[in-house]
Every structure is written in C-alpha cells, then in structure tokens.
Amino acid sequence: MQITPPAEPAFVLVNPQMGENIGAAARAMFNFGLTRMRLVAPRDGWPNPRANALASGAGRILDAATLHATTAEALADCTFTFATTARRRDLATPVFTPEAAMRHAAELMSNGGRVAVLFGPERAGLENADIVRANALISVPVNPEFPSLNLAQCVLLTAYEWRRLSDATPPVARGATREAPATAVEIEKLADHYEARLDEAGFFFPAHKAGSMKLTLRNLWSQLSLSQADVRIFHGVLRQLVRHRDQLK
Amino acid sequence: MQITPPAEPAFVLVNPQMGENIGAAARAMFNFGLTRMRLVAPRDGWPNPRANALASGAGRILDAATLHATTAEALADCTFTFATTARRRDLATPVFTPEAAMRHAAELMSNGGRVAVLFGPERAGLENADIVRANALISVPVNPEFPSLNLAQCVLLTAYEWRRLSDATPPVARGATREAPATAVEIEKLADHYEARLDEAGFFFPAHKAGSMKLTLRNLWSQLSLSQADVRIFHGVLRQLVRHRDQLK
C-alpha cells in the first residue's frame, strides 16, 4: 500500500517543562502554518491546561499533538531527523542553518521521506542520547555573545524558514495606488504647470540661472516616481495656492 | 564634517505597554547582534524594572536605549523608516518581506542612510498616524488563518533577517570527524576485509548469486561517505566479531 507522506515536518518537543512554553510553541508553529506536534514525556503530564491557555487560537495544534514515552517512540515512523542545538557538538553529524535544513526537509519529503525536528527542554537543551539519533543538526546563527534563544523562539524561526520555502509573497509589493504610475506626459504637464506659475511668481531668478533652475525642477518631478493620484494632488496644491494668492490681491 | 553612519538599523518601539515585552524585545535584538533601541512614550514610564528583569543578559541594550516623547522625535535623524504591520494597508507605501527590507536597509546604510524600523504597541499595532511617516512597510508572511505574532517575535524575525545578511555560517557544515573523509583505497580495503571474512562465514550463498551480492556490498560501502574514523570502527567491529567466533570454536 502506498502511504501518502505528510506535507510538513513533525516538530517533536522532548521533555518540555512549562505548559506555557508548549502553548507558545504551538502558536509559533501555527503562525507559519505547521500543525504536526509530538510531545515526549512533558514534565507536568498531558494534557496541560496552562499550555491550552497560552495557545489560545492555536489550541487545535495541542489537541492533535501525540504523546510519547520516549524520543525513540516519537521518531519511530520518521526517515530523517534534525536535532536543534545551540552548541556545536563534537560529532560527525552535519550542522544545517534553519534555512538549509527546511530546504533539505522539503527535498526529502518530496521523495516520500518523513521528517522530524527535535527541540530540547527549556534549560538544558537536548541530551546527547537524543542528539545521536539525529541525521543532522540545526543551529540558528545567533550572536555568539548572547546565544539565548528560548524554546518557542527556536520553534518560531524553524517554522518561519519552513514557510519561506513555499511562500509566494513578492519581496517588495507596491502599495495600492502605486499600481497606477503616472505616464511621462502626465509628469510633463505637471512640470509645465509648476514652471508656468513659478515663472509668474518670479521664482526663476536671477535670469541667467533660470535655465538650470528649470532643468533641476523638471528632473526632480521625474525622480519622484509619482502615481497618477500623486500628480492630481500636486496639481490641486498649486491651483489652490494660486487661487488663494489671487484672492489676496 | 563627515559623520559615520551607524552600522545597524535602530529599532523603535512605539508606545510599548508591558515592561516584560520591552525586555523580551531587547533579548531578541541582542540574540542577533542588534543594539540600537529607541522607545517612544512607554506606557509604564522609563526606566522599567520589569523590562530589566526579563532582559537579563541583554540589559545593556536597555541601558543604551533612548527615550522619546513622540515618534517624530525618535525618527528625527533617520533618512528611511520601515513600519512593521500585520495588515496590508490601503496606502501607496510599498510592502517588504523582512528579508527584502533588511537587504534594502543595508543598501541604504552603505550609502550613508540612517534606517529605523518602527514596531507598534502589543495589542493594536502601529496607528495610521505613525504608519504614514514610514517610507515602506514590513509584513511578515504569516499563516493568514493565524497571523498573531507578538512584539518580541516580530522584533526577533526582523533581527534574524538582519543577521542573515552578513552571516558567514555555511548552510551545511560537516561535523568534526567528517573533515577527514576516507580515501578510495581505504574504502576498498574495508570492502576487501568484510568480503574475505564473510566469504569464510558462508555469507555469499547461493554460489551463482555471490558475484552480485559482492557487488551490492561494495556499492554499499562506497555510498556511505565514511570518514577515516568510521572505517577504523568498522574494521574493529569485524575483527572483534571474528575473534569472538574463534574463541567459541
């Protein structure tokens, strides 16, 4: 029988201590669309009302989480395991950045692999007995002066990198009105409008500098990347200033 | 006078409410090596002992933080401002991913720009009056079903992307002993060793399949990417098994 592999890695929390941190980890996973949590012998038993209180909108992750007595049991069906660790270990195991790890996980899963990521308890991190089960390590490239990521932060960054893999958000999206940029002729007419009124107002002085002043002003309008709405606003500003001046005459 | 531009963006917390969250934001910044925090009218005044309690090792970020009465004052010396926001706003302002934003910040700063990133208060996020001051927005591509990043998490992800720009960690680093991979002749000798002892033990049976069984085993040794230390372990394993068998004879 062909079993469809899961579409996302399982996040395995090994001996988590405070319920609040399990809840925070569930939120961090669900923020980036991950839903498969496994728990190995949580210190305060399971279910844990404090985990649910903190998870709030991500409670469904906790409801679906599976409980295991040992790390071996939690990993039984997995074909590749990453272990997150703050310290470089003196092991032969390769060390991945979170980004490279999630890319490798996606490759393995597209070939039918079942991938898990181990996260250790809050204070001590994973024990060596668990780390040697892993095919690879994940180490977040933190500031060596202050490498103090907590459990939920480590889950958050790993989940973030998972989502970035498939995220279709453009790196830079122009805002709504930027979608109608002004055409060259619209910029030209705006420049003409200002130049004419400023000429009447004696702006281009002294006369021998008028030519270069006009060029500078035209160049400025071109450089601003105005939208059509922006152009209308600048026309309106000038018209109103002229109208007000004429009323004062 | 030429003023040296700062080597990192300033992170500006606008009207932060709980001291704990200011402390957590300081930790998140310093985890990724950022140190320039500015505070606009924190709800509970400043300094705030609860911020210091939570910041622990990142207390120096709070000690160096500057306090401002208004967002305008906090941004006075900046040439480019990003505003972080969960929602897409109906404004002309372009929206960057955290990665693209930090890359753009680095480009601006390498040309002498002074860049700030605004973070809003915990519940409500930034008000429109502050958002319109920004040259660009940053929006983290979260799960649209559960877009609930808190203040420190938003700071963490933005700081993480800043550090990723200049981080020289290789995506995948081989472990310590992997640095001495076995040579082809070492693999060959290992294969010979196993083949000879297994032949004595009657492993290659039936005889007409012995050729292909030997090929399969040789191919397996080649595929394992063994280090020199691994090769020594496998030799030792085989020698000991043979020695133990001979003792039992």
Interface residues (C-beta under 8 A of the other chain):
Chain A: R27 A28 F30 N31 F32 G33 S56 G57 A58 R89 D90 L91 A92 T93 P94 V95 F96 T97 E99 A100 H104 A136 S139 V140 P141 V142 N143 E145 F146 P147 S148 L149 Q153 L156 L157 Y160 R163 R164 D167 T169 P170 P171 V172 A173 R174 G175 A176 T177 R178 S227 A229 D230
Chain B: R27 A28 F30 N31 F32 G33 S56 G57 A58 R89 D90 L91 A92 T93 P94 V95 F96 T97 E99 A100 H104 A136 S139 V140 P141 V142 N143 E145 F146 P147 S148 L149 Q153 L156 L157 Y160 R163 R164 D167 T169 P170 P171 V172 A173 R174 G175 A176 T177 R178 S227 A229 D230
